[in-house]
């Protein structure tokens, strides 16, 4: 398991800001600001300055949020790709050529897409939806993996460590 490194200031701030701005409280705060701004319109005679305040404020917030959202999406995307790569690498029947395909060209990705569309069309021709993707096959696959792992050193080491921590 990877050890968590200490995050730099921007990483901590980004995580906090993403959580804060995606909250219900942030949404209601934004609505409150808009309502207060709207109510103050008659007080300021709907002046250019009054309009400029909301325009400038929303432009600045939008500008900063673009970068914050992009950072959050990049991090989530990278984590999802790593998880999918792990699933592909660990599944005996999966093609390891699919690992890191996000680096392929658009033409190559389109070619792979056409291959999987054709595969899907072949699967749709099956009479029984469960014949190739049954619960029994999944259970058999799980038991096969489990029996294989039980013979591995890392599995036995982890079990021994877990058992010794229970005794403590």
Secondary structure, 3 states (H helix, E strand, C coil): CCCCCCCCHHHHHHHHHHHHHCCHHHHHHHHHHHHHHHHCCCCCCCCHHHHHHHHHHHHHHHHHHHHHHHHHHHHHHHHHHHHHHHHHHHCCCCCHHHCCHHHCCHHHHHHHHHHHHHHHHHHHCCCCCCCCCCHHHHHHHHHHHHHHHHCCHHHHHHHHHHHHHHHC
